[in-house]
Amino acid sequence: MAKFEYTVTKEDEGVPVKGLLRTKFSFSSRLLTKLKYQHLVFLNGEEVAGWITPQIGDILSIKLPEEKSDFPAEDIPIYPVFEDDDLLILNKQPGVIVHPTKGHPLHTIANGLMKYMQDTGQTFKIRFVNRLDMDTTGLLIVAKNSHSQDDLTKQMKANTIEKRYIAIVNGIVKEDAFTIDLPIGRPDPENVARGVMLEGGYPSVTHVKVLESFPKGKGYTMVELLLETGRTHQIRVHMSHIGYPLVGDYLYGGEAPWLLDRQALHAYKLSFNHPVTGKRLTVEAPLPHDIQEVIKKIKS
């Protein structure tokens, strides 16, 4: 059976192909337009026009457009955690920007993905569903086609994608679990730093759960964070604002070069509905070596 396939039933009598495409598949209007103009809709294996009315038992099938990105390929390691025809979920290393920008046109995860495609004989347009800061590690979702991206974007908006992080913060967090509900904005357009802005900020919600406390020295805490919203620097801003900046986070007052030269933040768990099968998918990425070393140093 093809990935996108539908068998016409008695209930569909009189409904043309274009009607079935709209009601039986969850394609965006943009993708439907591409399918039409690139002749990617088939009835019983033959190309078919949208106005044709199928018979009961006819099989309607769809091919997705072939697309590709054109970033320069670079030998930047890619660490897949899950992969199929529609998705690639990778475990991002620290110190690498996700997507090329004017200031950083090269040496990004996107450049590494171009090399990864060459090595694995694949061609797809790189569509990042989520983003991670340059120095944050962990799970990054790449949609391999526009349908997967559209579906996962809808899940993001509906808050059905569960994003969990682990962080090491300065100080002993006293409550076992709590929620930070404070709006975040950019106080100075010239400065990359974000902050809590009660006026003009965007709604931002972070659920915090203490995993382990390390009372030695000045004290540190390992916390799990569940994001309800996905603002830039959200975890870093929220934890710093309540007095527990992340270890190594020089931007928000948690610098600790003797422990770590980046923020101790790792996107360790993702759970969402697969955009094609609809089945719930949960993936995890273990704590990176440098954060494991931080825990050893703090304990000793």
C-alpha positions as CSV (number, residue, x, y, z in Angstrom):
1,M,0.0,0.0,0.0
2,A,1.3,3.5,-0.9
3,K,1.9,6.0,1.9
4,F,-1.0,8.2,0.8
5,E,-3.7,6.0,-0.6
6,Y,-7.5,5.9,-0.3
7,T,-10.0,3.4,-1.6
8,V,-13.2,5.0,-2.8
9,T,-16.4,3.8,-1.0
10,K,-20.1,4.0,-1.6
11,E,-20.3,7.1,0.6
12,D,-18.0,8.9,-1.9
13,E,-20.4,8.4,-4.9
14,G,-20.5,11.6,-6.9
15,V,-17.5,13.2,-5.2
16,P,-14.7,14.3,-7.6
17,V,-11.0,13.6,-7.0
18,K,-10.3,17.2,-5.8
19,G,-13.1,16.8,-3.2
20,L,-11.6,13.5,-1.9
21,L,-8.2,15.1,-1.7
22,R,-9.6,17.8,0.5
23,T,-11.6,15.6,2.8
24,K,-9.7,12.3,3.0
25,F,-6.2,13.7,3.5
26,S,-4.8,16.4,5.8
27,F,-2.8,18.2,3.1
28,S,-2.3,22.0,3.3
29,S,-3.9,24.1,0.5
30,R,-0.4,24.9,-0.6
31,L,0.6,21.2,-1.0
32,L,-2.7,20.5,-2.8
33,T,-1.8,23.2,-5.4
34,K,1.6,21.5,-5.9
35,L,0.1,18.1,-6.3
36,K,-2.3,19.5,-9.0
37,Y,0.3,21.3,-11.1
38,Q,3.0,18.7,-10.7
39,H,0.6,15.9,-11.7
40,L,1.2,13.8,-8.6
41,V,-2.4,12.5,-8.1
42,F,-3.2,9.0,-9.5
43,L,-6.3,6.9,-9.9
44,N,-5.6,3.2,-10.1
45,G,-2.0,4.0,-11.0
46,E,-2.8,6.5,-13.8
47,E,-2.5,10.3,-13.6
48,V,-5.9,11.8,-13.0
49,A,-7.5,15.3,-13.2
50,G,-9.2,16.8,-10.2
51,W,-12.6,17.0,-11.9
52,I,-12.8,13.3,-12.6
53,T,-15.4,11.3,-10.4
54,P,-14.0,7.9,-9.4
55,Q,-16.0,4.7,-9.1
56,I,-16.5,2.6,-5.9
57,G,-13.3,0.5,-5.3
58,D,-11.0,2.8,-7.3
59,I,-7.7,3.6,-5.5
60,L,-6.6,7.2,-5.2
61,S,-2.9,7.6,-4.5
62,I,-0.6,10.6,-4.1
63,K,3.1,11.1,-4.5
64,L,4.8,14.0,-2.6
65,P,6.8,16.5,-4.6
66,E,10.6,16.0,-4.7
67,E,12.4,18.9,-3.2
68,K,15.9,19.6,-2.1
69,S,18.0,22.2,-0.2
70,D,21.1,23.7,-1.7
71,F,23.3,24.6,1.3
72,P,27.1,23.7,0.8
73,A,27.8,20.3,2.3
74,E,30.2,20.2,5.2
75,D,31.6,17.4,7.3
76,I,29.7,18.2,10.5
77,P,28.7,15.1,12.4
78,I,25.0,14.2,12.4
79,Y,23.7,11.8,15.1
80,P,20.4,10.3,14.1
81,V,18.1,9.0,16.9
82,F,15.1,8.2,14.7
83,E,14.7,8.2,11.0
84,D,12.1,7.1,8.4
85,D,10.9,8.5,5.0
86,D,9.2,11.4,6.6
87,L,11.3,12.4,9.6
88,L,14.9,12.6,10.9
89,I,15.3,13.3,14.6
90,L,18.9,13.9,15.6
91,N,20.8,14.5,18.8
92,K,22.5,17.9,18.3
93,Q,25.9,18.5,19.7
94,P,27.0,21.8,21.5
95,G,28.6,24.7,19.7
96,V,26.8,24.3,16.3
97,I,24.1,26.6,15.0
98,V,21.1,24.9,13.6
99,H,20.3,27.0,10.5
100,P,22.4,29.3,8.3
101,T,22.0,33.0,8.9
102,K,23.6,36.1,7.4
103,G,26.0,36.2,10.3
104,H,26.7,32.4,10.2
105,P,26.2,31.2,6.6
106,L,28.3,28.0,7.1
107,H,29.3,25.4,9.8
108,T,25.6,24.7,10.7
109,I,23.6,21.6,11.2
110,A,22.0,22.3,7.8
111,N,25.4,22.0,6.2
112,G,26.1,18.8,8.0
113,L,22.7,17.4,6.8
114,M,23.7,18.1,3.2
115,K,26.7,15.9,3.7
116,Y,24.6,13.3,5.5
117,M,22.2,13.1,2.5
118,Q,25.2,12.6,0.2
119,D,26.5,9.8,2.4
120,T,23.1,8.1,2.7
121,G,21.9,8.6,-0.9
122,Q,18.9,10.8,0.1
123,T,17.4,14.0,-1.2
124,F,15.0,16.2,0.7
125,K,14.5,19.8,1.6
126,I,15.7,20.5,5.1
127,R,12.8,21.7,7.3
128,F,13.6,22.2,11.0
129,V,10.4,21.8,13.1
130,N,12.0,23.0,16.3
131,R,15.2,25.0,17.0
132,L,17.9,24.7,19.7
133,D,20.3,27.4,20.7
134,M,23.9,27.0,19.5
135,D,25.1,25.7,22.9
136,T,22.0,23.6,23.8
137,T,22.2,19.9,23.0
138,G,19.6,17.4,22.3
139,L,16.7,16.4,20.1
140,L,16.1,18.3,16.8
141,I,13.3,17.4,14.4
142,V,13.8,17.6,10.7
143,A,10.7,17.1,8.5
144,K,11.6,15.5,5.1
145,N,8.6,16.9,3.3
146,S,6.1,19.7,3.5
147,H,3.3,17.5,4.8
148,S,5.3,16.4,7.8
149,Q,6.3,20.0,8.5
150,D,2.7,21.2,8.2
151,D,1.4,18.5,10.5
152,L,4.0,18.9,13.2
153,T,3.6,22.7,13.1
154,K,-0.1,22.2,13.8
155,Q,0.8,19.9,16.7
156,M,3.1,22.6,18.0
157,K,0.3,25.2,17.9
158,A,-2.1,22.7,19.6
159,N,0.5,22.0,22.2
160,T,0.4,18.2,21.6
161,I,4.2,18.0,21.1
162,E,5.8,17.3,24.5
163,K,9.2,18.8,24.8
164,R,11.2,17.9,27.9
165,Y,14.6,19.3,28.9
166,I,17.2,18.6,31.6
167,A,19.2,21.5,33.1
168,I,21.7,22.0,35.9
169,V,21.0,25.2,37.7
170,N,22.8,27.3,40.3
171,G,21.3,27.0,43.8
172,I,19.1,24.5,45.6
173,V,15.6,24.7,44.2
174,K,13.3,24.3,47.2
175,E,10.0,23.3,45.7
176,D,9.7,19.8,44.2
177,A,7.6,20.9,41.3
178,F,6.1,24.2,40.1
179,T,5.1,26.3,37.0
180,I,6.6,29.5,35.8
181,D,4.0,31.6,33.9
182,L,5.7,34.8,33.0
183,P,5.7,36.7,29.6
184,I,9.0,36.9,27.8
185,G,10.1,39.6,25.3
186,R,13.2,41.4,24.0
187,P,13.8,44.6,26.0
188,D,16.5,45.9,23.7
189,P,16.2,45.1,19.9
190,E,20.0,45.7,19.6
191,N,20.7,43.0,22.3
192,V,20.1,39.2,21.8
193,A,19.1,38.8,25.5
194,R,15.5,38.2,26.3
195,G,13.8,39.0,29.6
196,V,10.6,38.7,31.5
197,M,8.4,41.6,30.3
198,L,5.1,42.0,32.1
199,E,4.1,44.5,29.5
200,G,4.7,43.7,25.8
201,G,6.0,40.2,26.5
202,Y,4.6,37.0,24.9
203,P,2.9,34.4,27.1
204,S,5.5,31.8,28.2
205,V,4.9,28.8,30.5
206,T,7.6,26.4,31.8
207,H,6.8,23.5,34.2
208,V,9.7,22.7,36.5
209,K,10.4,19.4,38.4
210,V,13.4,18.8,40.6
211,L,15.3,15.6,39.7
212,E,18.2,15.8,42.1
213,S,19.8,18.3,44.5
214,F,23.6,18.7,45.0
215,P,24.0,20.6,48.3
216,K,27.8,20.6,48.4
217,G,29.6,23.9,48.0
218,K,27.1,26.7,47.0
219,G,24.7,24.0,45.8
220,Y,23.2,23.0,42.5
221,T,20.0,21.3,41.3
222,M,19.2,19.1,38.3
223,V,15.8,19.9,37.0
224,E,13.4,18.6,34.3
225,L,11.6,21.3,32.3
226,L,8.4,20.8,30.3
227,L,7.7,23.6,27.8
228,E,4.2,24.6,27.2
229,T,5.4,27.5,24.9
230,G,8.6,27.8,22.9
231,R,10.0,31.3,23.2
232,T,13.6,32.1,22.4
233,H,15.8,31.4,25.5
234,Q,12.6,30.6,27.5
235,I,14.1,28.1,30.0
236,R,17.2,30.3,30.5
237,V,15.2,33.4,31.1
238,H,12.6,31.9,33.4
239,M,15.1,30.0,35.6
240,S,17.4,33.1,35.8
241,H,14.5,35.3,36.7
242,I,13.5,33.2,39.7
243,G,17.1,33.1,40.9
244,Y,18.3,29.8,39.5
245,P,20.4,30.6,36.4
246,L,21.7,27.7,34.4
247,V,25.2,26.6,35.0
248,G,27.5,28.0,32.3
249,D,24.9,30.5,31.0
250,Y,27.0,33.7,30.9
251,L,24.2,35.6,29.2
252,Y,21.8,35.2,32.1
253,G,24.1,35.3,35.1
254,G,25.0,31.6,35.5
255,E,28.5,31.6,34.2
256,A,30.7,28.8,35.7
257,P,33.7,28.2,33.4
258,W,35.2,25.9,36.0
259,L,32.2,23.6,35.4
260,L,31.1,24.2,31.9
261,D,31.7,26.8,29.1
262,R,28.1,26.6,27.8
263,Q,24.6,26.5,29.4
264,A,23.9,23.1,31.0
265,L,20.8,22.5,29.0
266,H,19.8,19.4,27.1
267,A,16.6,18.6,25.1
268,Y,16.3,15.0,26.2
269,K,12.8,13.8,25.3
270,L,10.2,14.4,22.6
271,S,6.7,12.9,22.2
272,F,4.3,13.6,19.4
273,N,2.0,12.0,16.8
274,H,3.8,10.7,13.7
275,P,2.6,13.0,10.8
276,V,1.8,10.1,8.5
277,T,0.9,7.1,10.7
278,G,-0.7,9.1,13.5
279,K,0.9,6.8,16.1
280,R,2.4,8.4,19.2
281,L,6.2,8.5,18.9
282,T,8.5,9.1,21.9
283,V,12.3,9.6,21.5
284,E,15.0,10.2,24.0
285,A,18.7,11.4,23.9
286,P,21.0,10.6,26.8
287,L,22.8,13.4,28.7
288,P,25.9,14.5,26.8
289,H,29.3,13.7,28.2
290,D,30.1,17.3,29.3
291,I,26.9,17.6,31.4
292,Q,27.6,14.1,32.9
293,E,31.1,15.5,33.8
294,V,29.5,18.5,35.5
295,I,27.4,16.2,37.7
296,K,30.5,14.2,38.6
297,K,32.4,17.5,39.5
298,I,29.5,18.8,41.6
299,K,29.2,15.5,43.5
300,S,32.9,15.3,44.3
